[in-house]
Amino acid sequence: MKIIPINDCLKKNDFEFIKIDSTTSTMNEAKKKINFLKKNLIILSKKQTEGKGRLGNKWISPLGNIYSSIVTSNLIDPYILSKFGMLTSVAIKKSLEYINIDKVFFKWPNDIYVENKKISGIIQEYHYNLENKKFLIIGVGINVCSSPQNIKYKTTFIKEFNKKISVEYFFVIFINFFLDSFDNFIN
């Protein structure tokens, strides 16, 4: 796959993009924005102070990793949730393989592992705006420069395998794979 600049990729797929320095959670940011959305949205933050994991767990979010939420309004059927979990996981896997990281596997329903260590997590939920329109919000955390060490399972990060990759460029790779899969799924 040819990786194209993020603005071209977003425009092609009709997504708006917001980049912020810090937030409590990109999921919270997404919920604030859905009342004003005219198109689908991707939010990227350099840092989260109250990152959310599955089942109310906290996602530890230091500087140097990817914290993003993807908001789409054109997918409202309940069966979509599991399909988008798979689509997002596969996009992360393809992104890692694109930069020559292999031995990637999924721990259903929302974790991505490399060499038996967690490198990424996904959280998804539906949220309604003030007009009662339903939105799917996909939260994505990817360890690029560091990973938490004070938890009950082993973790890793991309720079352990590829020291040259930047957070920004890996995000562009991921968004290219995600939006390519998104476009194929929708069409």
Buried (B, 14 or more C-beta within 10 A) or exposed (E): EEBBEBEEBBEEBEBBBBEEEEBBBBBBBBBEBBEEBEEBBBBBBBBBEEBBBBEEEEBBBBEBBBBBBBBBBEBEEEEBBEEBBBBBBBBBBBBBEBBEBEEBEBEEBBBBBBBEBBBBBBBBBEBEBEEEEBBBBBBBBBBBBBBBEEEEEEBBBBBBBEEEBEBEBBBBBBBBBBBBBBEEEEE
